[in-house]
Amino acid sequence: SAASDVYKRQCNDGIYMLQGVKLRNGEIKFRQDDAWGVNLGDNGADGSLEAGGANIAVTDGTYDMVLDVANNTYTLTKK
């Protein structure tokens, strides 16, 4: 399946939010500037981000996302 990019909106310094993002069964990662030089994944699926970490598994659905780069955390809330 083809990958697609979703662009984030900064709401506070270092915190980015997206609402109503439709995802399919598969995996996601957070990356910077449409490139893979800086990418964040989650080793251990514990909500803590690591540089170059593992892909994050997701299931079909609509999600709200919060990415906190200051604390290296994220939340995915399925609606």
PDB file of N, CA, C and O in Angstrom:
ATOM      1  N   SER A   1       0.838  -1.192   0.000  1.00  0.00           N
ATOM      2  CA  SER A   1       0.000   0.000   0.000  1.00  0.00           C
ATOM      3  C   SER A   1       0.873   1.243   0.000  1.00  0.00           C
ATOM      4  O   SER A   1       1.990   1.230   0.518  1.00  0.00           O
ATOM      5  N   ALA A   2       0.367   2.291  -0.572  1.00  0.00           N
ATOM      6  CA  ALA A   2       1.123   3.539  -0.695  1.00  0.00           C
ATOM      7  C   ALA A   2       1.062   4.330   0.599  1.00  0.00           C
ATOM      8  O   ALA A   2       0.042   4.343   1.288  1.00  0.00           O
ATOM      9  N   ALA A   3       2.146   4.976   0.913  1.00  0.00           N
ATOM     10  CA  ALA A   3       2.210   5.841   2.089  1.00  0.00           C
ATOM     11  C   ALA A   3       1.655   7.207   1.724  1.00  0.00           C
ATOM     12  O   ALA A   3       1.698   7.615   0.563  1.00  0.00           O
ATOM     13  N   SER A   4       1.140   7.904   2.709  1.00  0.00           N
ATOM     14  CA  SER A   4       0.700   9.276   2.475  1.00  0.00           C
ATOM     15  C   SER A   4       1.132  10.134   3.649  1.00  0.00           C
ATOM     16  O   SER A   4       1.287   9.645   4.768  1.00  0.00           O
ATOM     17  N   ASP A   5       1.323  11.402   3.387  1.00  0.00           N
ATOM     18  CA  ASP A   5       1.761  12.335   4.410  1.00  0.00           C
ATOM     19  C   ASP A   5       0.576  13.125   4.933  1.00  0.00           C
ATOM     20  O   ASP A   5      -0.339  13.476   4.187  1.00  0.00           O
ATOM     21  N   VAL A   6       0.609  13.397   6.227  1.00  0.00           N
ATOM     22  CA  VAL A   6      -0.355  14.275   6.867  1.00  0.00           C
ATOM     23  C   VAL A   6       0.465  15.369   7.526  1.00  0.00           C
ATOM     24  O   VAL A   6       1.428  15.080   8.236  1.00  0.00           O
ATOM     25  N   TYR A   7       0.096  16.615   7.300  1.00  0.00           N
ATOM     26  CA  TYR A   7       0.880  17.716   7.828  1.00  0.00           C
ATOM     27  C   TYR A   7       0.302  18.208   9.142  1.00  0.00           C
ATOM     28  O   TYR A   7      -0.910  18.368   9.291  1.00  0.00           O
ATOM     29  N   LYS A   8       1.193  18.443  10.086  1.00  0.00           N
ATOM     30  CA  LYS A   8       0.783  18.812  11.427  1.00  0.00           C
ATOM     31  C   LYS A   8       0.633  20.322  11.571  1.00  0.00           C
ATOM     32  O   LYS A   8       1.164  21.107  10.785  1.00  0.00           O
ATOM     33  N   ARG A   9      -0.104  20.690  12.598  1.00  0.00           N
ATOM     34  CA  ARG A   9      -0.319  22.088  12.920  1.00  0.00           C
ATOM     35  C   ARG A   9       0.222  22.318  14.319  1.00  0.00           C
ATOM     36  O   ARG A   9      -0.163  21.625  15.261  1.00  0.00           O
ATOM     37  N   GLN A  10       1.121  23.297  14.458  1.00  0.00           N
ATOM     38  CA  GLN A  10       1.689  23.585  15.768  1.00  0.00           C
ATOM     39  C   GLN A  10       0.690  24.401  16.558  1.00  0.00           C
ATOM     40  O   GLN A  10       0.170  25.405  16.071  1.00  0.00           O
ATOM     41  N   CYS A  11       0.415  23.958  17.807  1.00  0.00           N
ATOM     42  CA  CYS A  11      -0.525  24.701  18.644  1.00  0.00           C
ATOM     43  C   CYS A  11       0.179  25.335  19.832  1.00  0.00           C
ATOM     44  O   CYS A  11      -0.320  26.326  20.366  1.00  0.00           O
ATOM     45  N   ASN A  12       1.290  24.821  20.260  1.00  0.00           N
ATOM     46  CA  ASN A  12       2.129  25.375  21.322  1.00  0.00           C
ATOM     47  C   ASN A  12       3.568  25.075  20.960  1.00  0.00           C
ATOM     48  O   ASN A  12       3.835  24.280  20.058  1.00  0.00           O
ATOM     49  N   ASP A  13       4.489  25.701  21.654  1.00  0.00           N
ATOM     50  CA  ASP A  13       5.896  25.476  21.374  1.00  0.00           C
ATOM     51  C   ASP A  13       6.244  24.007  21.571  1.00  0.00           C
ATOM     52  O   ASP A  13       6.238  23.508  22.696  1.00  0.00           O
ATOM     53  N   GLY A  14       6.547  23.315  20.473  1.00  0.00           N
ATOM     54  CA  GLY A  14       6.938  21.913  20.543  1.00  0.00           C
ATOM     55  C   GLY A  14       5.789  20.926  20.599  1.00  0.00           C
ATOM     56  O   GLY A  14       6.022  19.718  20.652  1.00  0.00           O
ATOM     57  N   ILE A  15       4.544  21.409  20.589  1.00  0.00           N
ATOM     58  CA  ILE A  15       3.375  20.513  20.624  1.00  0.00           C
ATOM     59  C   ILE A  15       2.573  20.724  19.347  1.00  0.00           C
ATOM     60  O   ILE A  15       2.220  21.847  18.987  1.00  0.00           O
ATOM     61  N   TYR A  16       2.294  19.609  18.675  1.00  0.00           N
ATOM     62  CA  TYR A  16       1.559  19.634  17.414  1.00  0.00           C
ATOM     63  C   TYR A  16       0.314  18.775  17.549  1.00  0.00           C
ATOM     64  O   TYR A  16       0.348  17.703  18.153  1.00  0.00           O
ATOM     65  N   MET A  17      -0.797  19.259  16.974  1.00  0.00           N
ATOM     66  CA  MET A  17      -2.061  18.524  17.046  1.00  0.00           C
ATOM     67  C   MET A  17      -2.650  18.338  15.657  1.00  0.00           C
ATOM     68  O   MET A  17      -2.540  19.200  14.784  1.00  0.00           O
ATOM     69  N   LEU A  18      -3.272  17.195  15.489  1.00  0.00           N
ATOM     70  CA  LEU A  18      -4.080  16.911  14.302  1.00  0.00           C
ATOM     71  C   LEU A  18      -5.374  16.294  14.791  1.00  0.00           C
ATOM     72  O   LEU A  18      -5.374  15.489  15.723  1.00  0.00           O
ATOM     73  N   GLN A  19      -6.467  16.668  14.167  1.00  0.00           N
ATOM     74  CA  GLN A  19      -7.755  16.101  14.541  1.00  0.00           C
ATOM     75  C   GLN A  19      -8.413  15.476  13.324  1.00  0.00           C
ATOM     76  O   GLN A  19      -8.322  15.999  12.213  1.00  0.00           O
ATOM     77  N   GLY A  20      -9.076  14.352  13.547  1.00  0.00           N
ATOM     78  CA  GLY A  20      -9.847  13.713  12.496  1.00  0.00           C
ATOM     79  C   GLY A  20      -9.020  13.104  11.377  1.00  0.00           C
ATOM     80  O   GLY A  20      -9.426  13.145  10.216  1.00  0.00           O
ATOM     81  N   VAL A  21      -7.863  12.540  11.711  1.00  0.00           N
ATOM     82  CA  VAL A  21      -7.002  11.919  10.709  1.00  0.00           C
ATOM     83  C   VAL A  21      -7.467  10.486  10.453  1.00  0.00           C
ATOM     84  O   VAL A  21      -7.555   9.685  11.384  1.00  0.00           O
ATOM     85  N   LYS A  22      -7.760  10.166   9.211  1.00  0.00           N
ATOM     86  CA  LYS A  22      -8.202   8.817   8.855  1.00  0.00           C
ATOM     87  C   LYS A  22      -6.988   7.958   8.553  1.00  0.00           C
ATOM     88  O   LYS A  22      -6.169   8.306   7.703  1.00  0.00           O
ATOM     89  N   LEU A  23      -6.873   6.836   9.249  1.00  0.00           N
ATOM     90  CA  LEU A  23      -5.764   5.904   9.052  1.00  0.00           C
ATOM     91  C   LEU A  23      -6.302   4.530   8.684  1.00  0.00           C
ATOM     92  O   LEU A  23      -7.415   4.156   9.052  1.00  0.00           O
ATOM     93  N   ARG A  24      -5.482   3.789   7.947  1.00  0.00           N
ATOM     94  CA  ARG A  24      -5.806   2.404   7.591  1.00  0.00           C
ATOM     95  C   ARG A  24      -4.937   1.479   8.425  1.00  0.00           C
ATOM     96  O   ARG A  24      -3.944   1.908   9.012  1.00  0.00           O
ATOM     97  N   ASN A  25      -5.315   0.215   8.474  1.00  0.00           N
ATOM     98  CA  ASN A  25      -4.478  -0.777   9.155  1.00  0.00           C
ATOM     99  C   ASN A  25      -3.064  -0.660   8.604  1.00  0.00           C
ATOM    100  O   ASN A  25      -2.863  -0.651   7.389  1.00  0.00           O
ATOM    101  N   GLY A  26      -2.095  -0.571   9.491  1.00  0.00           N
ATOM    102  CA  GLY A  26      -0.710  -0.465   9.042  1.00  0.00           C
ATOM    103  C   GLY A  26       0.165   0.158  10.108  1.00  0.00           C
ATOM    104  O   GLY A  26       0.002  -0.104  11.299  1.00  0.00           O
ATOM    105  N   GLU A  27       1.100   0.989   9.663  1.00  0.00           N
ATOM    106  CA  GLU A  27       2.082   1.589  10.562  1.00  0.00           C
ATOM    107  C   GLU A  27       2.306   3.047  10.182  1.00  0.00           C
ATOM    108  O   GLU A  27       2.145   3.436   9.026  1.00  0.00           O
ATOM    109  N   ILE A  28       2.686   3.852  11.189  1.00  0.00           N
ATOM    110  CA  ILE A  28       3.010   5.255  10.953  1.00  0.00           C
ATOM    111  C   ILE A  28       4.324   5.601  11.642  1.00  0.00           C
ATOM    112  O   ILE A  28       4.810   4.863  12.498  1.00  0.00           O
ATOM    113  N   LYS A  29       4.884   6.735  11.250  1.00  0.00           N
ATOM    114  CA  LYS A  29       6.034   7.358  11.909  1.00  0.00           C
ATOM    115  C   LYS A  29       5.879   8.858  11.765  1.00  0.00           C
ATOM    116  O   LYS A  29       5.165   9.342  10.887  1.00  0.00           O
ATOM    117  N   PHE A  30       6.548   9.578  12.628  1.00  0.00           N
ATOM    118  CA  PHE A  30       6.599  11.026  12.529  1.00  0.00           C
ATOM    119  C   PHE A  30       7.945  11.388  11.902  1.00  0.00           C
ATOM    120  O   PHE A  30       8.982  10.878  12.326  1.00  0.00           O
ATOM    121  N   ARG A  31       7.935  12.272  10.888  1.00  0.00           N
ATOM    122  CA  ARG A  31       9.185  12.663  10.255  1.00  0.00           C
ATOM    123  C   ARG A  31       9.190  14.165   9.996  1.00  0.00           C
ATOM    124  O   ARG A  31       8.140  14.807   9.948  1.00  0.00           O
ATOM    125  N   GLN A  32      10.374  14.703   9.832  1.00  0.00           N
ATOM    126  CA  GLN A  32      10.554  16.141   9.683  1.00  0.00           C
ATOM    127  C   GLN A  32      10.822  16.521   8.244  1.00  0.00           C
ATOM    128  O   GLN A  32      11.605  15.865   7.555  1.00  0.00           O
ATOM    129  N   ASP A  33      10.170  17.586   7.787  1.00  0.00           N
ATOM    130  CA  ASP A  33      10.432  18.213   6.492  1.00  0.00           C
ATOM    131  C   ASP A  33      10.316  17.268   5.297  1.00  0.00           C
ATOM    132  O   ASP A  33      11.132  17.337   4.379  1.00  0.00           O
ATOM    133  N   ASP A  34       9.318  16.392   5.297  1.00  0.00           N
ATOM    134  CA  ASP A  34       9.072  15.483   4.165  1.00  0.00           C
ATOM    135  C   ASP A  34      10.274  14.618   3.823  1.00  0.00           C
ATOM    136  O   ASP A  34      10.426  14.200   2.675  1.00  0.00           O
ATOM    137  N   ALA A  35      11.126  14.345   4.797  1.00  0.00           N
ATOM    138  CA  ALA A  35      12.321  13.541   4.566  1.00  0.00           C
ATOM    139  C   ALA A  35      12.473  12.541   5.710  1.00  0.00           C
ATOM    140  O   ALA A  35      11.777  12.638   6.721  1.00  0.00           O
ATOM    141  N   TRP A  36      13.373  11.589   5.551  1.00  0.00           N
ATOM    142  CA  TRP A  36      13.566  10.564   6.574  1.00  0.00           C
ATOM    143  C   TRP A  36      14.813  10.798   7.421  1.00  0.00           C
ATOM    144  O   TRP A  36      15.124   9.983   8.290  1.00  0.00           O
ATOM    145  N   GLY A  37      15.536  11.900   7.184  1.00  0.00           N
ATOM    146  CA  GLY A  37      16.728  12.197   7.966  1.00  0.00           C
ATOM    147  C   GLY A  37      16.432  12.324   9.454  1.00  0.00           C
ATOM    148  O   GLY A  37      17.222  11.883  10.288  1.00  0.00           O
ATOM    149  N   VAL A  38      15.292  12.928   9.787  1.00  0.00           N
ATOM    150  CA  VAL A  38      14.820  13.014  11.172  1.00  0.00           C
ATOM    151  C   VAL A  38      13.464  12.336  11.215  1.00  0.00           C
ATOM    152  O   VAL A  38      12.491  12.851  10.663  1.00  0.00           O
ATOM    153  N   ASN A  39      13.391  11.179  11.871  1.00  0.00           N
ATOM    154  CA  ASN A  39      12.118  10.480  12.009  1.00  0.00           C
ATOM    155  C   ASN A  39      12.015   9.915  13.412  1.00  0.00           C
ATOM    156  O   ASN A  39      13.007   9.497  14.008  1.00  0.00           O
ATOM    157  N   LEU A  40      10.786   9.912  13.930  1.00  0.00           N
ATOM    158  CA  LEU A  40      10.519   9.439  15.282  1.00  0.00           C
ATOM    159  C   LEU A  40       9.567   8.264  15.243  1.00  0.00           C
ATOM    160  O   LEU A  40       8.527   8.316  14.586  1.00  0.00           O
ATOM    161  N   GLY A  41       9.923   7.212  15.943  1.00  0.00           N
ATOM    162  CA  GLY A  41       9.092   6.029  16.090  1.00  0.00           C
ATOM    163  C   GLY A  41       8.990   5.674  17.555  1.00  0.00           C
ATOM    164  O   GLY A  41       9.403   6.455  18.413  1.00  0.00           O
ATOM    165  N   ASP A  42       8.451   4.520  17.853  1.00  0.00           N
ATOM    166  CA  ASP A  42       8.200   4.141  19.247  1.00  0.00           C
ATOM    167  C   ASP A  42       8.688   2.725  19.509  1.00  0.00           C
ATOM    168  O   ASP A  42       7.977   1.759  19.232  1.00  0.00           O
ATOM    169  N   ASN A  43       9.885   2.599  20.037  1.00  0.00           N
ATOM    170  CA  ASN A  43      10.388   1.287  20.460  1.00  0.00           C
ATOM    171  C   ASN A  43       9.613   0.850  21.702  1.00  0.00           C
ATOM    172  O   ASN A  43       9.603   1.562  22.706  1.00  0.00           O
ATOM    173  N   GLY A  44       8.971  -0.298  21.643  1.00  0.00           N
ATOM    174  CA  GLY A  44       8.229  -0.814  22.790  1.00  0.00           C
ATOM    175  C   GLY A  44       6.774  -0.390  22.863  1.00  0.00           C
ATOM    176  O   GLY A  44       6.072  -0.787  23.792  1.00  0.00           O
ATOM    177  N   ALA A  45       6.298   0.405  21.910  1.00  0.00           N
ATOM    178  CA  ALA A  45       4.889   0.833  21.868  1.00  0.00           C
ATOM    179  C   ALA A  45       4.409   1.367  23.218  1.00  0.00           C
ATOM    180  O   ALA A  45       3.333   1.002  23.693  1.00  0.00           O
ATOM    181  N   ASP A  46       5.221   2.239  23.832  1.00  0.00           N
ATOM    182  CA  ASP A  46       4.889   2.754  25.165  1.00  0.00           C
ATOM    183  C   ASP A  46       4.533   4.238  25.179  1.00  0.00           C
ATOM    184  O   ASP A  46       4.385   4.826  26.251  1.00  0.00           O
ATOM    185  N   GLY A  47       4.393   4.854  23.993  1.00  0.00           N
ATOM    186  CA  GLY A  47       4.034   6.267  23.929  1.00  0.00           C
ATOM    187  C   GLY A  47       5.225   7.202  24.002  1.00  0.00           C
ATOM    188  O   GLY A  47       5.065   8.422  23.954  1.00  0.00           O
ATOM    189  N   SER A  48       6.414   6.642  24.118  1.00  0.00           N
ATOM    190  CA  SER A  48       7.643   7.424  24.163  1.00  0.00           C
ATOM    191  C   SER A  48       8.338   7.331  22.803  1.00  0.00           C
ATOM    192  O   SER A  48       8.521   6.237  22.269  1.00  0.00           O
ATOM    193  N   LEU A  49       8.717   8.464  22.253  1.00  0.00           N
ATOM    194  CA  LEU A  49       9.324   8.493  20.921  1.00  0.00           C
ATOM    195  C   LEU A  49      10.841   8.396  20.990  1.00  0.00           C
ATOM    196  O   LEU A  49      11.479   8.946  21.888  1.00  0.00           O
ATOM    197  N   GLU A  50      11.401   7.681  20.018  1.00  0.00           N
ATOM    198  CA  GLU A  50      12.838   7.565  19.888  1.00  0.00           C
ATOM    199  C   GLU A  50      13.231   7.918  18.449  1.00  0.00           C
ATOM    200  O   GLU A  50      12.524   7.577  17.501  1.00  0.00           O
ATOM    201  N   ALA A  51      14.358   8.600  18.302  1.00  0.00           N
ATOM    202  CA  ALA A  51      14.873   8.910  16.972  1.00  0.00           C
ATOM    203  C   ALA A  51      15.136   7.605  16.227  1.00  0.00           C
ATOM    204  O   ALA A  51      15.838   6.728  16.729  1.00  0.00           O
ATOM    205  N   GLY A  52      14.569   7.481  15.028  1.00  0.00           N
ATOM    206  CA  GLY A  52      14.742   6.277  14.229  1.00  0.00           C
ATOM    207  C   GLY A  52      14.055   5.063  14.822  1.00  0.00           C
ATOM    208  O   GLY A  52      14.356   3.934  14.434  1.00  0.00           O
ATOM    209  N   GLY A  53      13.132   5.274  15.762  1.00  0.00           N
ATOM    210  CA  GLY A  53      12.456   4.168  16.451  1.00  0.00           C
ATOM    211  C   GLY A  53      11.557   3.355  15.543  1.00  0.00           C
ATOM    212  O   GLY A  53      11.421   3.634  14.352  1.00  0.00           O
ATOM    213  N   ALA A  54      10.952   2.347  16.132  1.00  0.00           N
ATOM    214  CA  ALA A  54      10.098   1.411  15.402  1.00  0.00           C
ATOM    215  C   ALA A  54       8.829   2.094  14.885  1.00  0.00           C
ATOM    216  O   ALA A  54       8.346   3.071  15.457  1.00  0.00           O
ATOM    217  N   ASN A  55       8.304   1.543  13.781  1.00  0.00           N
ATOM    218  CA  ASN A  55       7.022   1.998  13.266  1.00  0.00           C
ATOM    219  C   ASN A  55       5.950   1.806  14.325  1.00  0.00           C
ATOM    220  O   ASN A  55       6.050   0.912  15.165  1.00  0.00           O
ATOM    221  N   ILE A  56       4.913   2.656  14.284  1.00  0.00           N
ATOM    222  CA  ILE A  56       3.815   2.634  15.244  1.00  0.00           C
ATOM    223  C   ILE A  56       2.618   1.974  14.568  1.00  0.00           C
ATOM    224  O   ILE A  56       2.120   2.476  13.561  1.00  0.00           O
ATOM    225  N   ALA A  57       2.155   0.855  15.113  1.00  0.00           N
ATOM    226  CA  ALA A  57       1.029   0.120  14.533  1.00  0.00           C
ATOM    227  C   ALA A  57      -0.275   0.877  14.780  1.00  0.00           C
ATOM    228  O   ALA A  57      -0.512   1.391  15.874  1.00  0.00           O
ATOM    229  N   VAL A  58      -1.117   0.937  13.742  1.00  0.00           N
ATOM    230  CA  VAL A  58      -2.440   1.554  13.850  1.00  0.00           C
ATOM    231  C   VAL A  58      -3.466   0.658  13.167  1.00  0.00           C
ATOM    232  O   VAL A  58      -3.129  -0.156  12.308  1.00  0.00           O
ATOM    233  N   THR A  59      -4.713   0.825  13.563  1.00  0.00           N
ATOM    234  CA  THR A  59      -5.815   0.107  12.940  1.00  0.00           C
ATOM    235  C   THR A  59      -6.738   1.110  12.247  1.00  0.00           C
ATOM    236  O   THR A  59      -6.697   2.306  12.534  1.00  0.00           O
ATOM    237  N   ASP A  60      -7.567   0.608  11.334  1.00  0.00           N
ATOM    238  CA  ASP A  60      -8.516   1.461  10.617  1.00  0.00           C
ATOM    239  C   ASP A  60      -9.281   2.336  11.594  1.00  0.00           C
ATOM    240  O   ASP A  60      -9.738   1.874  12.639  1.00  0.00           O
ATOM    241  N   GLY A  61      -9.411   3.604  11.239  1.00  0.00           N
ATOM    242  CA  GLY A  61     -10.211   4.492  12.063  1.00  0.00           C
ATOM    243  C   GLY A  61      -9.820   5.941  11.894  1.00  0.00           C
ATOM    244  O   GLY A  61      -8.919   6.280  11.127  1.00  0.00           O
ATOM    245  N   THR A  62     -10.517   6.784  12.626  1.00  0.00           N
ATOM    246  CA  THR A  62     -10.260   8.222  12.637  1.00  0.00           C
ATOM    247  C   THR A  62      -9.648   8.570  13.989  1.00  0.00           C
ATOM    248  O   THR A  62     -10.153   8.163  15.035  1.00  0.00           O
ATOM    249  N   TYR A  63      -8.556   9.324  13.954  1.00  0.00           N
ATOM    250  CA  TYR A  63      -7.767   9.596  15.155  1.00  0.00           C
ATOM    251  C   TYR A  63      -7.542  11.090  15.364  1.00  0.00           C
ATOM    252  O   TYR A  63      -7.498  11.870  14.412  1.00  0.00           O
ATOM    253  N   ASP A  64      -7.402  11.464  16.615  1.00  0.00           N
ATOM    254  CA  ASP A  64      -6.814  12.738  16.994  1.00  0.00           C
ATOM    255  C   ASP A  64      -5.400  12.405  17.445  1.00  0.00           C
ATOM    256  O   ASP A  64      -5.179  11.407  18.130  1.00  0.00           O
ATOM    257  N   MET A  65      -4.438  13.250  17.057  1.00  0.00           N
ATOM    258  CA  MET A  65      -3.029  12.999  17.376  1.00  0.00           C
ATOM    259  C   MET A  65      -2.430  14.209  18.064  1.00  0.00           C
ATOM    260  O   MET A  65      -2.720  15.351  17.708  1.00  0.00           O
ATOM    261  N   VAL A  66      -1.592  13.946  19.052  1.00  0.00           N
ATOM    262  CA  VAL A  66      -0.801  14.998  19.692  1.00  0.00           C
ATOM    263  C   VAL A  66       0.644  14.524  19.697  1.00  0.00           C
ATOM    264  O   VAL A  66       0.950  13.433  20.177  1.00  0.00           O
ATOM    265  N   LEU A  67       1.524  15.354  19.160  1.00  0.00           N
ATOM    266  CA  LEU A  67       2.958  15.074  19.118  1.00  0.00           C
ATOM    267  C   LEU A  67       3.645  16.136  19.966  1.00  0.00           C
ATOM    268  O   LEU A  67       3.541  17.329  19.680  1.00  0.00           O
ATOM    269  N   ASP A  68       4.345  15.702  21.004  1.00  0.00           N
ATOM    270  CA  ASP A  68       5.057  16.606  21.914  1.00  0.00           C
ATOM    271  C   ASP A  68       6.552  16.350  21.749  1.00  0.00           C
ATOM    272  O   ASP A  68       7.108  15.447  22.374  1.00  0.00           O
ATOM    273  N   VAL A  69       7.203  17.162  20.893  1.00  0.00           N
ATOM    274  CA  VAL A  69       8.615  16.938  20.627  1.00  0.00           C
ATOM    275  C   VAL A  69       9.503  17.404  21.777  1.00  0.00           C
ATOM    276  O   VAL A  69      10.652  16.972  21.870  1.00  0.00           O
ATOM    277  N   ALA A  70       9.010  18.262  22.644  1.00  0.00           N
ATOM    278  CA  ALA A  70       9.792  18.705  23.801  1.00  0.00           C
ATOM    279  C   ALA A  70       9.978  17.561  24.797  1.00  0.00           C
ATOM    280  O   ALA A  70      11.023  17.456  25.438  1.00  0.00           O
ATOM    281  N   ASN A  71       8.958  16.700  24.926  1.00  0.00           N
ATOM    282  CA  ASN A  71       9.006  15.588  25.877  1.00  0.00           C
ATOM    283  C   ASN A  71       9.127  14.227  25.203  1.00  0.00           C
ATOM    284  O   ASN A  71       9.129  13.197  25.877  1.00  0.00           O
ATOM    285  N   ASN A  72       9.228  14.219  23.861  1.00  0.00           N
ATOM    286  CA  ASN A  72       9.340  12.980  23.085  1.00  0.00           C
ATOM    287  C   ASN A  72       8.206  12.004  23.372  1.00  0.00           C
ATOM    288  O   ASN A  72       8.436  10.818  23.606  1.00  0.00           O
ATOM    289  N   THR A  73       6.973  12.521  23.353  1.00  0.00           N
ATOM    290  CA  THR A  73       5.800  11.681  23.555  1.00  0.00           C
ATOM    291  C   THR A  73       4.760  11.976  22.470  1.00  0.00           C
ATOM    292  O   THR A  73       4.833  12.985  21.769  1.00  0.00           O
ATOM    293  N   TYR A  74       3.803  11.073  22.357  1.00  0.00           N
ATOM    294  CA  TYR A  74       2.690  11.269  21.437  1.00  0.00           C
ATOM    295  C   TYR A  74       1.475  10.539  21.992  1.00  0.00           C
ATOM    296  O   TYR A  74       1.606   9.618  22.799  1.00  0.00           O
ATOM    297  N   THR A  75       0.307  10.953  21.556  1.00  0.00           N
ATOM    298  CA  THR A  75      -0.916  10.208  21.861  1.00  0.00           C
ATOM    299  C   THR A  75      -1.722  10.088  20.567  1.00  0.00           C
ATOM    300  O   THR A  75      -1.774  11.015  19.759  1.00  0.00           O
ATOM    301  N   LEU A  76      -2.335   8.945  20.396  1.00  0.00           N
ATOM    302  CA  LEU A  76      -3.267   8.682  19.310  1.00  0.00           C
ATOM    303  C   LEU A  76      -4.574   8.294  19.963  1.00  0.00           C
ATOM    304  O   LEU A  76      -4.652   7.286  20.666  1.00  0.00           O
ATOM    305  N   THR A  77      -5.606   9.097  19.732  1.00  0.00           N
ATOM    306  CA  THR A  77      -6.915   8.823  20.322  1.00  0.00           C
ATOM    307  C   THR A  77      -7.871   8.469  19.210  1.00  0.00           C
ATOM    308  O   THR A  77      -8.199   9.302  18.365  1.00  0.00           O
ATOM    309  N   LYS A  78      -8.325   7.204  19.214  1.00  0.00           N
ATOM    310  CA  LYS A  78      -9.242   6.733  18.181  1.00  0.00           C
ATOM    311  C   LYS A  78     -10.638   7.212  18.530  1.00  0.00           C
ATOM    312  O   LYS A  78     -11.091   7.068  19.666  1.00  0.00           O
ATOM    313  N   LYS A  79     -11.317   7.784  17.541  1.00  0.00           N
ATOM    314  CA  LYS A  79     -12.675   8.321  17.757  1.00  0.00           C
ATOM    315  C   LYS A  79     -13.719   7.268  17.506  1.00  0.00           C
ATOM    316  O   LYS A  79     -14.913   7.539  17.638  1.00  0.00           O
TER     317      LYS A  79
END
